Amino acid sequence: MKLEEFSSFVQELLKETGRIIISHYSDQNLQVESKEDATPVTRADREVEAYLRQIIEKTYPHHGIVGEEYGSMSENAEYVWLLDPIDGTHSFVTKVPLFGTVLCLKKRGVPLLGAIHQPIMNLLMIGDENQTTLNDRLVKVRTTEEMGSSTILTSDDLNAQRRFGKDNWENLVNKAALYRTWGDCFGYLSLASGNADVMIDPIVNPWDFHAMIPIIRGAGGMITDHKGNDALKGNSVIASNHKLHPLIIDHLAG
């Protein structure tokens, strides 16, 4: 499957899912439920994933699907889609537009292509390890070399302190020029488009970040777990350019 084919297919998919999300985003009476792991879920999450599954199954009947809301189907197929219908549901339900739909296509277990769609700001990022585009424009990570000039992003400051140790975390972010919790998929989009320098997720599920691997690499960046190992085998993420990345790993190791 080529990037062009995926881009065309994904853009058509996300036109509809964007409409679904926007209709619920403006609903002041949107009901929020709590899943077994205490994370929030809404009707919008479920409707978006159901739609994605329906169209993928129809278009690519031999592909597998793994979704956050409805589980796995043919997950050992050669091609498997990972679906996160609304990455950043906490932001979505509080009307903060730093959320998005995240899709990843894997081939034989390896992320081949990834997409991030932010419907409120009309942003679509697609990456395939060789290149990454934002609304059809090629993008690259910044070439920042010094921690003192960097912008560091994360999804959750408290989880970062728990995972890496409060002292290690504070020592890291205090060296940055700017530190913000503009996280979830928006943090990766900001990094890959050259608007931030580091994105850190202390705890992630596969559907949260597998799409980010081809996106960040396609933008010329580096992505691993917090110890510098293969991101696919871990449950944490450090993403940055190649100059800053080892510095981040060292700081988190104390």
WOJOCOR-V901469 format. One record per residue. N is the residue number from 1. RES is the residue in one small letter. OMEGA is omega in whole degrees, -180 to 180 (NA if undefined). BURIAL is # if it has 9 or more other ideal C-beta (glycine too) atoms within 8 Angstrom, else .. Layout:
n-><N:N>
res-><RES:RES>
omega-><OMEGA:OMEGA>
burial-><BURIAL:BURIAL>
This chain:
n-><1:2:3:4:5:6:7:8:9:10:11:12:13:14:15:16:17:18:19:20:21:22:23:24:25:26:27:28:29:30:31:32:33:34:35:36:37:38:39:40:41:42:43:44:45:46:47:48:49:50:51:52:53:54:55:56:57:58:59:60:61:62:63:64:65:66:67:68:69:70:71:72:73:74:75:76:77:78:79:80:81:82:83:84:85:86:87:88:89:90:91:92:93:94:95:96:97:98:99:100:101:102:103:104:105:106:107:108:109:110:111:112:113:114:115:116:117:118:119:120:121:122:123:124:125:126:127:128:129:130:131:132:133:134:135:136:137:138:139:140:141:142:143:144:145:146:147:148:149:150:151:152:153:154:155:156:157:158:159:160:161:162:163:164:165:166:167:168:169:170:171:172:173:174:175:176:177:178:179:180:181:182:183:184:185:186:187:188:189:190:191:192:193:194:195:196:197:198:199:200:201:202:203:204:205:206:207:208:209:210:211:212:213:214:215:216:217:218:219:220:221:222:223:224:225:226:227:228:229:230:231:232:233:234:235:236:237:238:239:240:241:242:243:244:245:246:247:248:249:250:251:252:253:254>
res-><m:k:l:e:e:f:s:s:f:v:q:e:l:l:k:e:t:g:r:i:i:i:s:h:y:s:d:q:n:l:q:v:e:s:k:e:d:a:t:p:v:t:r:a:d:r:e:v:e:a:y:l:r:q:i:i:e:k:t:y:p:h:h:g:i:v:g:e:e:y:g:s:m:s:e:n:a:e:y:v:w:l:l:d:p:i:d:g:t:h:s:f:v:t:k:v:p:l:f:g:t:v:l:c:l:k:k:r:g:v:p:l:l:g:a:i:h:q:p:i:m:n:l:l:m:i:g:d:e:n:q:t:t:l:n:d:r:l:v:k:v:r:t:t:e:e:m:g:s:s:t:i:l:t:s:d:d:l:n:a:q:r:r:f:g:k:d:n:w:e:n:l:v:n:k:a:a:l:y:r:t:w:g:d:c:f:g:y:l:s:l:a:s:g:n:a:d:v:m:i:d:p:i:v:n:p:w:d:f:h:a:m:i:p:i:i:r:g:a:g:g:m:i:t:d:h:k:g:n:d:a:l:k:g:n:s:v:i:a:s:n:h:k:l:h:p:l:i:i:d:h:l:a:g>
omega-><-178:177:-178:179:180:-179:-180:-179:-178:180:177:177:-170:171:-178:180:176:178:178:-177:-178:-180:178:-180:-179:-179:-179:-179:-179:-179:180:178:177:179:-178:180:177:175:-176:174:-179:176:180:178:-175:-180:-180:-180:179:179:179:179:-178:-177:178:179:-180:-175:-178:-173:-179:179:174:180:171:-178:-179:-172:-173:171:-169:174:179:-174:176:177:179:177:180:177:171:-174:169:-171:173:176:-174:-178:177:177:-178:-175:177:175:173:-169:179:179:177:173:-177:177:175:173:180:175:-177:175:-178:178:-177:-176:179:178:173:178:176:-171:-178:180:178:180:177:178:179:179:-179:-177:179:178:177:180:172:-174:176:177:179:180:179:174:178:-178:179:-177:-175:177:-178:178:-171:170:-178:179:173:179:-172:-178:-177:177:178:178:180:-175:-172:-175:-175:-178:179:-177:-179:177:180:-172:178:178:-177:173:-180:178:-178:175:172:-167:-172:-175:-180:178:178:177:179:179:-175:-179:175:-180:175:-175:-176:172:-176:174:-177:-179:-179:169:-178:-178:178:-166:-179:177:-176:-177:177:179:-178:179:178:178:178:-178:-178:-179:-180:168:-172:175:180:-179:180:-178:-178:-176:-178:177:174:-177:166:179:-177:170:-173:179:-176:-172:180:178:178:180:-179:-179:-178:177:179:NA>
burial-><.:.:#:.:.:#:#:.:#:#:#:.:#:#:.:#:#:#:#:#:#:#:.:#:#:.:.:.:.:#:.:.:.:.:.:.:.:.:.:#:#:#:.:#:#:#:#:#:#:#:#:#:#:.:#:#:#:.:.:.:.:.:#:#:#:#:#:#:#:.:.:.:#:#:#:.:#:.:#:#:#:#:#:#:#:#:#:#:#:.:#:#:#:.:.:.:.:#:#:#:#:#:#:#:#:#:#:.:.:.:#:#:#:#:#:#:#:#:#:.:.:.:#:#:#:#:#:#:.:.:.:#:#:#:.:.:.:.:#:.:#:#:.:#:.:.:#:.:.:#:#:#:#:#:#:#:.:.:#:#:#:.:#:#:.:.:.:#:#:#:#:#:#:.:#:#:.:.:.:.:.:#:#:#:#:#:#:#:#:#:#:#:#:.:.:#:#:#:#:#:#:#:.:#:.:.:#:#:#:#:#:#:#:#:#:#:#:#:#:.:#:#:#:#:#:#:.:#:.:.:#:#:.:#:.:#:#:#:#:#:#:.:.:#:#:.:#:#:#:.:#:#:.:.>
